[in-house]
Amino acid sequence: MTEVLLTLVGVLMAALIARRFLGFTAQQPGDYAAMSPQLDIRRHLSGPLLCEGVIYGPTGRVTSRFVAQMEGRWDGNRGLLDETFRYASGETQQRQWRLTLGNDGAIKAEADDLTDPGRGRQEGAGLQLQYRIRLPDHAGGWVLDVTDWMYLMENGTIINRSQFRKFGIKVAELVATMRQVPA
């Protein structure tokens, strides 16, 4: 009985370690450096954008759907991205990202609901951004650790996948598309 229990614990630990080093959080921007087309946030997050997506809760079920109108403006390597979200519940939310792109692809991101500036990098067709966000009071006011990944598709659409964690445990996931639309 003890051997079976130890074997089960070992298998569980191996699975957790493999997930940590092979899963979503183990990706690095360099993994996408050779992939094309090349994502450049100054170009692909510029002008009017339409974003549509879903948010999954901790059980993997869809808890919210949304459509967002976005507008990106750039002056050299500094940009503003205004977002207006409309959720299926009727709730609306606004955010303005203040973005700085380094010559090496490093990204600094600021918004009023972040506890500190977010940091990230764009390379090849991918972009990673990590930050801590404070949820609105009506959503609990929790501070969550967020990892955003964006992947540029051949048709110009950006696929966005984000995981939200509290104490290292995934509590939500967002999947969305973003695409430029006529002004």
C-alpha positions, 0 to 999 in steps of 0.5 A: 500500500505504501509503495502504491501511495508513493508511486502516485505521489511521484507521478503527481509531482512529475506531472506538476513539474512537467506542467510548470516547465512545459506549459503556458507559463514556461513559454518565452518570447524567444520561442517565437523569434523565427516565426512570421509574420513579425508582430510590431505593436506600433503597427498592429495595435494602431488605429481602431481595433475590434476585440472579441473574447471570452473569460473562463473561470477556474473550472474551465467554464465560460463565465463572461463574454465581451466585445471591446472597441480599442484605439491605438495611437503611437508617437515613436516608441510611446503609445496609448491604447484605449479600451472600452469593454462591453460585457454580455452582462451589460457591464462596461469597463474602460482602460488606457494602456500607456506603452513604451517599446524599447529598441530591443523589443522590451515593453513597459506597460502602465494602466491605472488598475495595475499595481506596478508597471508591466514588463514584456517583450515582442519577438517574431510573431509573439508577445508576452506581457506580465503584470499585476492587476487590481480587480474592481471592488465589485469583482472582489478587489483582488490583485491578480498576477497576469501573463498575456500572450499575443500571437500575430496570424498571417491575416493580421488578426492577433490571438490573445491568451491570458492567464490570471493567477492568485497565489500561483493558482490559475483563477481565470483565463481569457481568450480573444481576437483583436483585429484592425477595423476601418476608421 
